[in-house]
Amino acid sequence: MKKTKLLQSMLLASAVAASSLSAPLMAADVPAGTKLADVQEFVRDNGAEPGSLDPQKIEGVPGANIARDLFEGLLNQSRDGKEQPGVATSWSANADNTVYTFNLRKDAKWSNGDTVTAHDFVYAWQRAVDPALASPYSWYMEIPMIVNASKIVGGEAEPSSLGVRAVDDFTFEVTLEGPVPFFVKMVTHTTMFPVHKATVEAHGDKWTQPENIVTNGAYTLAEWKINERMELTRNTNYWNDAKTVINKVTHLPIEAASASLARYRADELDFGNFPTEQIKQLRKEMGDEIYITPKLCTYYYILNTQVAPYGDARVRKALSYAIDRDIITEHITATGQLPAYGLTPEIIANFDPQAPAYASMSQADRVAEATKLMAEAGYSDSNPLNINLLYNTSEGHKKIAIAISQMWKKDLPVETSLENQEWKTYLSSRNEGNFTVARAGWCGDYNEASTFLDLMTSTGMNDGKWINAEYDELMAASKTMSDPSANYNRAEEILAEEMPIIPIYQYTGVNLIKPRVGGYAYDNPEGNVYSRDVYIKAE
């Protein structure tokens, strides 16, 4: 399906009165004549307890959602995902697009009243690549080829040699090793947010606690009750506080969709989720509160290639081929998701992923090929493959895991045991390689195909430790190409040939939003929402 048709079908399916949520450019843009509620508090389901609130340590959507409220980077995103001013009011590049200069606003303040300067960005970016911090996103700083980033991450150079500098207090300069066309898109990511050096150095690992934290975003952290709630209140020193309407934001770590729905029904949430199997009934009850839109995300399983037999591509391909993705998307997720046969979702900007050959096979033919591959790898009914399938605690992930394990059992000599872990433990297990097959999902950090394909490079967030020299070379070469489509398609071909991951479906955003909520960017393709854009209407 073409991207335009996909977007249209998702928006139509959502049965949303789009006018109910305005499209702000920066901070809350309240339409004339709108009567605001006396109490401006926004309560949202955040899905899970974040692993960290430290911008350079954040890994995963729960932490990023909160970080966008607490901190502000050089640039922000508009509702449609376009770059717009943040701490930087303007930016420019030299003739060969290797030196970028960001001009910072002079009225940006930290929550303690200190001025936000270019030195704060230098400190944060050097911190992100410093092996001593062991940032799970250090690889992200290598993607745009910032001078010496790879050497620093690899322990071959000092963090101070990173290609960033404060020309003066309000001019931040970044030097790249080559022209990277999408570099500006990347600076909206949390890893590149500034942090307050004196606070980090004074409090160490405890600097993000409510009593210590200093932030530069629209909010600061007032209370953090682990596994219960996180309350944020207005940062009155924020440069655009005058246009912020919401006074308090509460993020709740609700992992079960059924619990989210119950709390939403009880009017305890302004933004929530629901079990997708209830979509038909909920459309009847609250159709104008259901929002379904395409998201720049892919759901997949990781195979640990360092553990036998997952180093064998025949086994990996057999497990992939035996999954009937149509059953998953039509009967389990059932809210507009599309089957995925590659890593890059179809709505990605400036690239049309070509479907791999196995995508056009019938499911019967895929199963026949899977059976053949498993036999070649030495597995049979008398010698089945025993799989441990790891997923983070979630009713939705469990249902998918059960369905896939049944598909494997039905068509292959495979026995599967399921293991769920809470979010932080699950991330640790994946990062440390303590799994054989694990559920994963990736939402683009910026709207360009490399945000997906770079995951599978030998230096990417490649928890299965798969390595392919040609793949690495293709992705390295793509960075400075004006049109890297050929490289991207060949990279997808290699993933289909080697199957180090099993793509399952392309996400949609599926949410419940109260009619009283205005300004919520439900259709941002990357799912990036800033609570400062939101307001609560009088009922």
KESELO-401914 format. One record per residue: z, x, y of N, C-alpha, C, CB in turn; residue in one letter. Coordinates in pm, whole numbers, plus 50000, padded with zeros to 5 digits. Glycine has a CB too. Example, Ala and Ser with C-alpha at 12.3 -4.5 7.8 and 13.67 -1.06 7.14 Angstrom:
BEGIN
507805131949431507805123049550507805132049670509055113149553A
507085128549775507145136749894507875129050003505725140849940S
END
This chain:
BEGIN
500005008449881500005000050000500005008850124501224990550001M
499165005650221499115013350345500425011750421497925008850431K
500725021950504501995021850574502135009550664502145034450656K
501065005950735501154994450826501444981650749499854993050906T
500754979750637500994967750557502394967850499499964966750445K
502864979550459504214980550405505234976350510504514994750355L
505094981750630506034978450736505994963650768505724986650861L
504764958150777504644943850808505284935250700503174939950823Q
505064938750574505614930550466507124931150463505064935050333S
507694942850491509154943950492509754935950607509574958650502M
509124936850724509664929750838509564914650820508944933950965L
508464910150760508334895850733509354891250630506914892550685L
509564899750528510484896050422511914895050472510414906050311A
512224901950578513604902150625514044889150689513794913350723S
513094880650724513394867650787514304869450907514034858150687A
513964879450990514804882951103514204877951234515024897951109V
515024872451319514604869751455514814882451534515394857651519A
513734890451547513874903751604514464903551744512534910651607A
514274892851814514774892251950516294892151955514244879952019S
516934889951841518394889251841519024902951858518894882951713S
518244913551831518744927051850517814934151948518854934851714L
518334938352062517474944552160517134958852120518124944352297S
516144964652188515684978152154515974987652269514174978152122A
517194993152275517565001552387516885015052385519055003352389P
516715020852501516175034352510517305044452512515305035852634L
518395041352578519515050652582520775042852617519265061952685M
521755043352530523005035952545522725020952545523735040052674A
523765013152564523634998752550522744993052661525004992152553A
521694986352620520764979952713520924964852698519274984452687D
521834959252772522184945152757521214936552839523654942652801V
520474927552774519524919152846520204910852954518784910052750P
519494908853064520024900753174520394886853122518984899653289A
521524881853167521964868553128522784868153001520794859953111G
522914879552932523704879952809525194879652843523354892552724T
525914870652781527364870052802528034878452694527884855252799K
528804888052737529464897152644530844891852603529614910952706L
531214895152481532544891352431533614899052506532654893952279A
534784893052517535884899852585536324912252508537064890452603D
536294911252376536694922652292535444929552241537604917852172V
535264941952279534094949752238534504959852130533454957052361Q
534564954752006534874963151890533794960951785536294959951834E
533374971651723532304971251623532844976951493531034979151672F
532814968651387533344972951257532194973351158534474963351207V
532014984951093530884986551003531294992450868529824995451066R
530584988250766530724994050633529985007350635530164984450520D
530695018150604530065031450606529765036750467530965041350678N
530005028750363529555032350229530475041050148528295038850239G
531075051350208531935060550134532745068850232531105069850040A
533805074850182534605084050262533785096750284535975087350191E
533615101050410532815113050435533485125550381532545114650583P
532675135050337533235147650289533785156050401532175155450213G
533195154750521533615162550637533115155850763533095177150628S
533775158850875533285154651006532815166651088534375147151082L
532875178351030532405190651094530885190551091532995203351023D
530205190151206528735189251205528045199651119528225190451343P
528585211551113527945222051033528335221450885528305235551089Q
529215212050849529605210550709529235197050651531085212650694K
528755188150735528435174650689527315174950587528055165750807I
527495167150482526495165650377526485151050335526795175150254E
525455143950368525365130050328525425120450446526455126850232G
524965108250420524865097950523526215093650580524165085950466V
527275091850499528545087250557529055096050669529595086350449P
529005109150649529465118350754528555118250875529565132350699G
527245117550851526285117650961526415105351049524865118550908A
526685093750988526855081551066527975083151170527165069750974N
529065089151128530215090751216529955101851318531485093851135I
529305112551273529045123851363528165119651481528375135151286A
527235110251460526395105751572527215098351677525265096851521R
528355093051639529245086651736530125096951807530125076151667D
530525107251734531475117051788530815128251866532285122951677L
529595131851827528935143551887527545139751937528845155051786F
527015148252023525655146252071524925159652073525655139652212E
523725159852017522925171952015522025173152136522095172251890G
521095182552128520155184552237519375171752266519195195952205L
518925165252158518135153052172518715142052085516665155652134L
518405129752121518745117952042517455111551994519605107852123N
517585100251926516425092651885516445078751948516365091551733Q
515265074051984515125060252027515125051451903513835058152112S
515095038651925515125029251812513995031751712515045015051863R
512805035351763511665037551674511555051951625510395033751743D
512605059851647512645073351592512055084151680511955073551464G
511685080851802511105090851893512225098951959510225084052001K
511885111551994512865120152057513105115752201512415134852052E
514365116452243514715113252381515875122152424515085098152396Q
516095123352553517125132552601518505129752543517205131952750P
519235140652517520625139952478521385148652575520855144552329G
521975159452526522565169152618521455175852699523395179752540V
520295177452638519145183052710518415171952785518165190252612A
518095174452909517345164752989515845166952979517775165453135T
515445179252945514015182452930513885194552841513345184953069S
512685196752791512425208052703510955212052714512785204652556W
510685224652683509325229752693509145241252595509005234352837S
507895245052572507575256052481506635265852551506945250852349A
506635278352505505705288052561504295285452507506155302352529N
503345293752543501935291552510501675290852361501085302352570A
502365299052281502105298952136503155291152057502035313052084D
503965283152127504945274352063505945281551974504235263851983N
506345293352017507355300651940508675301952016506835314551906T
508665298952144509905299352223510095285652289509865310852330V
511205279152256511505265952311512695267152406511805255652197Y
512565260852520513625261152621514125247052647513115267652752T
515425245252637516055232252659516925233052785516905227752535F
516675224252878517445223853002518555213452987516535220553124N
519795217952996520935209252969521425202253095522065217252908L
521915190153077522485182753189523805189153230522685167753152R
524075188853359525295195253410526515186153404525075199753552K
526285173353370527415164053366527885161053225527035151153435D
527375168453126527845166552988529225172952972526835172552886A
530175165252921531555170152908532055168552765532475162853005K
532975177252728533745175352605534855165452634534315188852553W
535415159852530536455149552550537705154852618536825143452416S
537875168052619539035173952689538685177452833539525186552615N
537465174352877537055176853014536245189453035538245177553099G
536185198252935535375210352948533895206652958535615219852828D
533135215053026531695212953037530995217452910531135220453158T
530025209652864529195213552751528145223252803528525201052681V
528065235052743527115245252791526205250152678527875257052851T
525225257952716524305263952618525065272852521523205272152690A
526175278552564526965287252476527535279352358528115294052555H
527825266452378528325258052269527265256452160528755244352322D
526005255452199524925254252102524685267652032523645249352170F
524765278552105524625291652042525695293451935524725303052149V
526925290151970528035291551874527825282851750529365287851942Y
527445270251771527275261051658526135265251567527035246851709A
525015269351625523855272951543524105285951468522595274251632W
524785295351531525135307751459526135304651348525735318351557Q
527015295451374527995291251274527295284951153529005281451335R
526255277051179525555270051071524915279650971524495260851129A
524485291351015523815300950925524775311550871522665307750998V
525975311850920526945322050881527395319950736528175321950976D
527135329350646527575327850507529075325450493527195340150427P
529845330350591531295328550583531685313850589531985336150697A
530875305450657531165291150664530685284050539530515285050787L
529615289350477529015283250357528595268850384530005283750239A
527895266850493527415253450526526455248450418526715253450663S
526655236050370525725230650271524335228250329526265217650213P
524225229250461522935227150528522425239850595523065216150632Y
522895251550554522395263950614520895265250595523115276250553S
520385260250482518955260850455518145253250559518665255350317W
518765242950619518075234950719517695243550840518955223250764Y
518535253350871518265262150985517135271950955519535269851022M
516825273850827515725282650790514365275850803515915287550648E
514325262650787513055255450784512195257950908513315240550770I
512765257251031511905259451148511645274251177512525253051268P
512065282851089511825297251102512425302951231510335300051099M
513655298851262514365305051374514525319851340515765298151401I
514265328451435514295342851411515595346951342514125350451543V
515435353751231516525359451150517375349351074517425367351238N
517045336451078517855326551009517945329550860517285312451031A
516825332350796516835334850652517595347550618515405335750598S
517435357650700518155370250675519665368250686517695381150774K
520075360350785521515357950803522075349950687521785350550936I
521375339250649521825330950536521905339350409520875318950516V
520965348750394520955357450276521895369250285519585362450253G
522665370150393523635381050408523025394350449524365382950280G
521795394050502521105406450539521145409250688519675405850493E
521715400350767521815402250912523035394850963520525397350985A
523485398551081524665392251141524295379051209525325401751241E
525195369251208524925356451276524525358151422526145347651267P
525065368451487524755370651628523295374051653525625381751683S
522555377651545521145381151561520215368951551520755391351457S
520775357051532519945345051525519145343351654520825332551498L
517935338451643517045337251759517395326051854515665335351713G
518625325951901519055316152001519825323452109519925304851937V
519745318552233520535324752340520745315052454519855337452391R
521835317552525522115310052648521525318152762523655307552667A
520415313652818519825320552932520795319953049518445314152971V
521405308453065522535306553155523335294853099522065303953305D
524325290153170525185279653115524435266953077526255276253215D
523305264453143522615251753121521165253553073522625243753248F
520885265053015519545267552960519685273852822518715276753054T
519245266652722519345270952583517945274352532520015259952493F
517805286152474516495291052430516515293852280516095303752508E
515455289552213515305291752069513975298952044515365278251990V
514025309751967512825317251935512525316051786512965332151975T
511305311951753510865310151615509965321751573510135296751598L
509915324051443509065334851391507595330851389509515338751251E
507315317951402505945312951409505985298851465505275313151269G
504835293651508504825280151566505055269451459503495277551636P
506075261451478506415250651384506225237451459507895252151328V
505165230051428504805218251507505905207751519503605211951450P
506745206651417507735195751417509125200351458507795189451280F
509255212051517510575217551546511435208151630510435230751619F
510865202351735511665193951824512255181951749510815189051942V
511545176751648512065165651569513375169351501511035161351465K
513545182151469514675186351388516005186851463514395199751331M
515955188151596517195190651669518065178251689516875196551802V
517605166751639518455154751643519435154451527517595142151642T
519325164151435520155164151314521565169351341519505172651206H
522535164351265523945167851289524215182751276524815160351193T
523505189851188523755204151170523565211851300522835209851062T
522715206651388522415213451514523225208051631520955212251545M
524225199651602525115194751708526035206151753525955182551658F
526475205851879527415216251925528825213251876527395217252079P
529645223551870531075221751844531835229951948531455226051697V
533085226051970533925232152073534605244552015534975222052126H
534145256152054534565268851994536085270751996533905280552066K
536705268652109538155271052119538925262252022538635268552262A
538475249852003539155240651912538975244951767538645226451932T
537755248751731537485253251595538325265551563535985256251576V
538365274951655539085287451629540605285351631538695298051732E
541075275751707542515273451715543065266151593542845265551839A
542245257351533542765248651427542115250651291542585234551468H
541105259151281540495261951151539975249351084541485268851061G
540255247850954539755236350878540325223050926540075238150733D
541375223351006541995210951054541505206851192543505212651057K
540455213251240540025210151377539455196051392538995220251422W
539015189851282538465176251292539505165351275537375174451189T
540775168951262541825158851254541995152051390543165165251208Q
542405139351392542495131951519543305139051626543095118451493P
544375145751586545235152051684544635164851742546585155051622E
543555169951679542975182551723541565181451778542975192051609N
540795172151728539355172051752538985170451900538725160851672I
537945177751938537345176652071535865173652048537545189952157V
535375162852109534025158252084533225157452214534045144652013T
531895156652201531075155252321530215142752317530195167452340N
530415134252215529655121952203530315110452276529465118352058G
529835098352253530335086752323531745082752280529415075152303A
532185088052165533495084252111534265096552066533335074451994Y
535565094452052536425104751993537235098351882537345111352101T
537805106551795538495101551676539935098151707538425111851562L
540295085451694541645080951724542535080451601541615067251789A
541945076351486542755074951364541865077051242543445061051358E
542415083851142541675086151017542645084150900541045100551014W
542515072750835543295069950715542355071650596543925055450719K
542555082150519541655085650410541455073750316542205097750333I
540185071250285539785060550193540165046450242540405062850057N
540475045350371540815032250426540015028950551542295031650457E
540105037550653539395034650777539345046950867540055023050850R
538395046950958538295056951061538025049651192537175067451028M
538935051251289538795044251416538405053951527540105036951452E
537385050151602536865058151711537025050451841535385062051688L
537435057151947537585050652077536735057852181539065050252121T
536505051252292535615056452395536045070252442535565046852513R
535075079152454535275092052518534925090152665534385103452450N
535925088552747535675085352888535025096952963536985081552957T
535015108752901534345120152963532865121152924535055133052925N
532415112152836531015112352796530125109752918530745101752685Y
529055117352931528225116653052527645102753078527105126653041W
527425094952972526845081652991527835070652953525565080152907N
529115073352973530145063552938529975050453014531525069352965D
529425051153134529275039153215528355028953149528745042753352A
527435033453063526525024252996526935021352852525105029752998K
528085026452811528615023452679529425010552689529475035252623T
529245001652593529924988652597531024987652492528924977352578V
530734992052371531724991252262532895000552290531074994752126I
534094995052288535295002952316535885009552192536334994252380N
535715003052077536255008751953535275006451839537625002451919K
535055016951762534195016251643535055019351522532975026151653V
534985010751421535745012951298534765014651183536735001251271T
534835026051117534005028850998534875026950874533395043351003H
534435018250783535185015550661534425021250540535415000250644L
535095029050455534425035150339534385025650220535135048150300P
533485015950224533425005650119532315009350021533174991450179I
532685013149899531685017549801531065006049722532305027449706E
531794995049706531304983749626530624973449717532454977149547A
529364970349686528634960649767529294946949763527194959649719A
529884943349652530564930349642531764929749736531014927749496S
532484940849750533614941449842533134940549986534424954349820A
532014947050014531454946450148531074932050183530224955650160S
530424925150090530034911350114531254902550136529204906049996L
532294904550056533504896350070534134898350208534514899849959A
534174910550253534784913250383533894908150497535044928250400R
532594908650475531664903150574531834888050585530214906750537Y
531944881350469532164866850470533474863250539532154861350326R
534474871950521535784869450582535814873250731536864877150507A
534664877150783534494880950924535274893650960534944869451014D
535454902450860536124915250884535124926250916536954919250763E
533824923450901532774933150926531714927251018532134937950795L
531194935551107530024931751186528744936251116530104937851327D
528864946451035527724952250962528154954750819527224965451029F
527434949150723527854950650584526684951250488528754939350546G
527014951450359526034951950252526334941050151526034965850183N
525454939650052525644929249951524954933249822525124915650001F
525434928049708524754930649581523344924649586525564924849460P
522344932649558520964928049578520604916349487520004939349554T
521284914549374520944903449286521304889949349521654905049152E
522064890449459522424877849526521494874449642523844878649578Q
520394881649654519514880149769518994865849785518354889649758I
518584859249676518014845849689519034835949744517504841049554K
520244836449690521284827349737521674830449881522504828149646Q
521784843349913522204847150047521144843650151522504862050052L
519884843950112518824839850206519034825250248517404841650141R
519474817050153519714802950183520924801350275519924794950054K
521934809550251523184807950324523174814750460524314813450243E
522584826550469522644834450592521374842550613523854843750588M
520234836150596518954843150604518724850750733517854833450586G
519224845350846518994851950973519934863650996519134842051086D
520814866250900521714877750911521324888950814523154873450884E
520254886950737519794896950641518644904750703519354890350507I
518774917950702517754926650761517244936150653518334934450883Y
515944935350626515314944050526514144951150592514844935850400I
514214964150599513154971950664512894984650582513544975450810T
511684990350592511405002850522512295014150574509915006750537P
512705023050485513495034650525512855047350471514945033350475K
513045057850544512465070750509513355077650405512295079750636L
513415071550287514345076150183513715074450044515685068450192C
514095083149953513645082249814514845083449721512605093149782T
514885074849620515935074749517515385082049395516385060049479Y
516155091549341515645099349228516775104949143514775110749278Y
516435110349028517385117248942517065132148941517365111348798Y
518115140248947517975154848940518235159248797518955161949039I
517435168648749517625174448616518065189048633516315173548531L
519165192648572519695206248585518895215648495521205206648549N
517945222748554517035231148475517715243448417515865235448560T
518965245848457519705257448403520475253948277520655262848508Q
520405241148238521135236448119520125231248017522175225348155V
520195236147893519285231647788519535216947756519445240347659A
518475209147732517065213047725516285210147853516395206047610P
516995208847967516335204248088515505215048157517345198748183Y
515525226948099514605237348142513225235248084515135251048104G
513085225847992511825222947923511125211547998512065219247771D
509965214448057509245204248134508835192448049508025210348199A
508655194547917508275183347830509375172747827507975188347687R
510605177247820511735168047818511845160847952513055175447786V
511715168448059511835162448192510755151748214511715173348301R
509525154848176508435145148194508625132948104507075151848164K
509085135147983509295123847892510315114147950509775128847754A
511415119348004512445110748062511895103048181513665118948104L
511055109448259510455102748374509485091848332509745112848463S
508595095148239507565085748197508155073148133506605092448101Y
509295074548069509885063147997510555053048089510895068247897A
510695056448217511335047248312510295037648368512025055048427I
510535024848350509665014548406510155011348547509625001748316D
509535017548645509985016148783509785002048837509265026048872R
508784994948784508554981248830509734972248794507264975648769D
510314974348678511484966448640512644969448734511894969448494I
512814982148769513894985948860513724979048995513945001348878I
512524980049052512324974949188512204959849194511114981149248T
511684953649088511474939149092512694931249046510304935549008E
513504937048956514584929248896515984934748922514354928248750H
516094947148967517424952748990517684954749139517594966048914I
516864962949204517054964449349516534952049422516334977249401T
515344947749389514814934449425514824930849573515574924249354A
514774940749660514734937849803513654946249871516114940449868T
512464946149813511304952249877511074966849850511404950450019G
511904973149767511694987249736510354988949662512864992749650Q
509755000649678508515003649608508765014149501507425008549707L
508095013149384508225023649282507835037149341507355020349158P
508555047549304508245061049352507785069749236509485067449421A
506665076449256506145085949157506075100049215504755081549107Y
506375101049344506465113849412507705113949498505205116549496G
507975125349561509195126749639509055121049781509585141249647L
507855122049839507665117949978507345102949988506525126150042T
508135095250066507845080950079506575078350157509015073950145P
505975066850133504685063650193504735061650343504135051450130E
505895058250399505945055550542506105068250625507085046150573I
506095079850564506245092450636505155093750742506185104450538I
505465099850854504495101350963503495112450933505215104151095A
502255110150970501185120350971500865126350835501555131251063N
501115118950728500785123850594500665111850500501865133850543F
499605111650421499415101150321499545107350182498025094150338D
500705106250120500895112349988499925106449885502345110349940P
499305115049808498395110549703499185108049575497255120949678Q
498995096549514499745093049393499345102349279499495078349354A
500315107349201499975115849087499315107848975501225122749034P
498695114848883497925108348777498775098548696497325118748685A
500025102148667500825093548580501165080148646502105100548540Y
501025079448779501305066848848500285056148813501325069048999A
499065060148780498015050348749497965046748601496665055748792S
498795053148517498855049748376499605036648358499535060948296M
499285029348252500085017548219501445022348168499365008648112S
502435013548173503745017648123503685020547974504795006748151Q
502865013247901502725015847757502165029847733501805005347691A
501185033847813500615047247798501615057947837499345048647882D
502425055247939503445065047977504475066647866504135060848109R
504875055747807505845056447697505255063947578506285042347654V
503985061547548503345068647437503335083647462501915063547415A
503035087447586503035101647620504455107347615502425103847759E
505425099547660506825104047656507275106347512507735093847724A
506915097347424507275098647281506695111447223506795086547200T
505445114047256504765126247209505465138747262503295126147253K
505795138847388506435150547449507815153147388506565148647601L
508595142647363509915144547303509795150147161510685131247300M
508805145447087508595150646951508225165346957507495142646878A
507365169047052506975183047066508165191847102505885184447173E
509115186047176510305193547216511365194147106510905187347341A
511105187346992511995188246877512985177046863512715200746882G
512805166046935513755154946927513195143446846514135150147068Y
514085137046768513705126046681514905116946663513195131146544S
514725106046589515835096846565516985103846493515365084846483D
516655113446409517695120846337518265132346421517125126346205S
517595135446529518055146246619517865141746764517285159646591N
518655131946808518465126446942519005135647052519145112946953P
518495133647172518985140747289520155132847348517855142747396L
521285139547366522465133247426522535136847573523765137547352N
522485126847658522445128847803523725123747865521225121747865I
524275131747960525355126948047524735124248183526545137248056N
524775111848227524155107848353525245105548458523305094948334L
525225113848562526235113548667525735105648788526635127748709L
526595097148843526245090148967527515088249049525565076348939Y
527355086949183528515084249266528855069449256528255088349413N
530145066549265530655053049240529955042749328532155052549265T
529315033249262528585022649331528085012749227527395028349415S
528244999849256527744989749163526234991049145528104975549213E
525534993649256524084994849249523635006549164523504996149387G
524255018249184523895029949104524195027648957524645042449155H
525295020748930525665018048791524635009148723527035011548785K
524194998648792523204989548734521904996848702522934977848828K
521485005548793520255013148770520445022748653519845020948898I
521595029348649521855038848541521875031748405523195046048565A
522485019948400522515012448274521095008648231523394999748288I
520305003748327518934999648294518105011448244518254993448417A
518215022748312517425034448271517895039948137517515045448378I
519205039948114519705044747984519205035847871521245045247984S
519085022847898518555013647797517065015847773518794999147839Q
516325018947879514905022147864514735034647778514235024148001M
515545044747806515465057147727515795054247580516435067847783W
516855046647558517275043847421516215035847345518605036247420K
515575026447414514585017747350513355025547305514175006647446K
512885034947387511595041147361511665055847318510755040147481D
512835062047332512945076347301514185079047215513005084647432L
514205090247147515415094147073516455099847169515065104446963P
517045091047246517975095147352519215086347349517285094347490V
520375092547360521645085547375522265089947507522615088447253E
522675080347590523145083647725524575079147746522255077347829T
525385087947801526735084147846526735084547998527835093747786S
527385074748059527405073648205528725078848261527185059148248L
528645086048373529835091348439529735088848588529995106448409E
530725082048644530735080048789531875087848852530855065148823N
531625092948971532635100449046532605095649192532375115949038Q
533755096049258533765092449400532985102949478535235091149454E
532555099149597531535106449672531795121449685531425100549809W
532965125349730533225139549754533225147449624534555141449826K
533785141649518533805148549389532395149649332534715141149289T
531645138949347530245138849301529425149549371529615125049326Y
529575150749503528845161049577529225174949528529115159849727L
530515177049503530965189949454530375192949316532495190249447S
530345182949229529765185049095528305188849103529925172349010S
527575182149189526155185349206525975199249264525485175049297R
526705202449369526555215349435526895226949343527425215949558N
527865224749255528315235449166527555235649034529785233949138E
526615226349016525815226048894526545220448775525335239748861G
527605212648799528395206948689527835193248649529885205748729N
526585193148604525945180748561524735184348476525535171948684F
524225174548404522955176448333521865168148400523095172548183T
522135155048417521235146248492522105138948594520465136048397V
521665138648720522485132548824521635123848915523205143148905A
522215112748956521585104049055521575111249190522335090249066R
520505109049267520415114749401519565105549488519815129049398A
519705107349617518865100349712518695109249832519455086549751G
517545108549895517335116850014516705108350123516445129049982W
517335108550239516785102150358516375113150455517815092250424C
515155112150506514605122850588515495126750705513265118950639G
515635139750725516365144850840515505144350965516855159050814D
514215143150948513265141451057512015135450993512955155251132Y
511135129551075510005121951020508795131051000509655110251112N
508855139150896507765148250860507975151750714507735161250952E
506885153250638507005154350493507845166150446505635155450434A
507915176750526508675188550482510155185450465508515199850582S
510655175050532512065171750515512385167450372512465160650612T
511365162850299511515159650157511105171550070510695147250121F
509945176850095509395187050004510155200150010507945189450037L
510765203350124511545215750133512805215350046511935218250277D
513225203350007514405202349919514205210349791514695187649886L
512955210349742512695216049610512265230649613511645207949542M
512325236949729512095251349733513315258349672511835256349880T
513145270949640514235278349576515425280149669513755291949528S
515225278649801516325279849897516755266449953515925289050010T
516145255449907516485242249957517715236549890515325232849939G
518005223849919519145217249856518735212749717519645205149942M
518465222849635517825221349505518895222849397516665231749486N
519695212349377520855213449289520485215649143521695200949300D
519245212449106518805214748969518345228948942517715205348935G
518305237249051517965251549042516595254048980519025258948960K
515665245049007514275246948963513595256649058513505233448957W
512825265849005512135275649088510665276249049512795289749075I
509785275649149508355276849125507755284749242507675262749112N
507215296449212506735305549317505605299349398506255318649255A
504665292649331503565286449404504085275949500502545280349308E
505045268049455505625257649540506255263849665506685249549461Y
507045274449646507665281349758506615286349857508525292949709D
505545292249805504505297649891503795286649970503485305349808E
503525275449904502875264249971503725259050087502605252949872L
505015257550064505875252150167506105262150279507205247750107M
506165274950246506315285150351505085285450440506555299150289A
503905284750378502665285250455502475272650539501475286950361A
502995261450493502795248750563503445248350700503325237350480S
504475256650721505275255650843504465257550971506375265850839K
503465266150967502715269051089501315262951088502615283951109T
501035254150992499715247850983499665235551073499405243950837M
498545233851143498405221851227498295209351142497175223251318S
497665210551023497615199450928497915204850789496225192450931D
499175203750747499585209250617499385199650500501025213150623P
498605189050518498475178650416498055184050280497485168250460S
497105193450279496625199050151497775205950078495465208950175A
498585213450151499725220150089500745209950039500395229650190N
500965199650117501935189650076501485182249950502165179750189Y
500215178949944499725171949825499765180949702498305166949847N
499445193649720499545202849605501015204349562498935216749641R
501925204649658503355205449625503775193249543504205206449752A
503305181449582503615169349505502995169949365503105156749579E
501795175649353501175177349221502035186049131499775183349235E
502575196749187503425205749108504685198549063503795218449190I
505265190549151506455182949112506125173348998507005175149232L
504945167349001504545158248893504275165848764503315150148934A
503745177948775503465186048656504745191348593502535197648692E
505705195048678506935201448630508115191748618507325212848724E
508095181248696509115170648695510565175948701508945162048571M
510895184248800512285188748813513215177648862512365200648909P
512615167448922513335155348959512535143348909513565154449114I
513195132048895512515119748852512555109848967513195113748723I
511465108449043511445098449150511515084449090510175100049237P
512265075549153512455062149098511975051349195513915059849064I
512465051549318511935041649412512065046449556512655028249395Y
511265040049644511335042349787512245031649847509915042149852Q
513185036149925514215027249979513685016950079515285035350044Y
514455006450091514424998050211515854997750265513884983450180T
515964995450394517284992950451517614978250427517324996550603G
518744975650364519134961850331520554959750383519054959250175V
520664951850488521964950450552522224936250598522064959850670N
523494933550621523944921250685524454924950824525064914050599L
523984917750924524414920451061524754907251128523314928151141I
525944906351182526394894051247525534890751368527874895251289K
525264877751390524454873751506525044878251640524284858751507P
526344880551642526974884651768526664899151806528454882851759R
526074906751713525794920851738524454922351808525794928851607V
524454929251920523224932451991523004947451992523254926852134G
521744951552002521444965752019521444974251895522374971452112G
521684968451778521754976451655520344980251610522504968551542Y
520094993151595518754998151559518524997151409518575012751606A
518434984951358518304982851214516994988151158518434968051183Y
515984989851245514684993951195514335008451228513634984951251D
515325016451268515055030751284514625036251149516315038451340N
513455042851138512955046951006513855056650933511615053051021P
514645064251007515565073750944516965067950928515625086551025E
517135055650970518445049350959519455054751058518975051150821G
518985061151165519885066951264520285056451366519235078951333N
521575053851373522125043751464523205050351548522685031451385V
523235046951676524265051851767525075039851813523635059551890Y
526365040051786527195028451821527235026051971528615030451770S
526975036252051526955034352196525825025052241526815047952266R
524815022852153523725013652185524094999052159522495017352105D
525184996952089525554983652041526424976252142526294984651906V
526364963152138527274954852218527544941952140526664951652359Y
528644935552169529044923052103528894911552201530504923752049I
528094901652159527844890052244528954879552227526474883852213K
529204872252330530174861352321529614850552229530494855452463A
530494844552148530054834252053530374820452104530704836451915E
END
